[in-house]
């Protein structure tokens, strides 16, 4: 039975340590490995007036809080990619293709 769990609790190391009787685990991890993506996310958020836009407006046009958060996610993604590869899991870089393409690739990988 396919099961997809999204969250930060299930790190590659944690998934590898699970001992589940008669169950094959297949895990995929998602993140972004380029700091260029941080800028793209900020520009996208400002153009589409989503939560990023709201955050910037709430800080009187200052992008530093959003930029700091995105850079933190960037650093966590780099670590996650390394750990996923260490334990033999796939890491999908969300900046490598459009959202629809990368989402379809993850689903295909998990279900095959």
Secondary structure, 3 states (H helix, E strand, C coil): CCCCCCCCCCCHHHHHHCCCCCCCCCCEEEECCCCHHHHHHHHHHHHHCCHHHHHHHHCCCCCHHHHHHHHHHHHHHHHHHHHHHHCCCEEEECCCCCHHHHHHHHHHHHHC
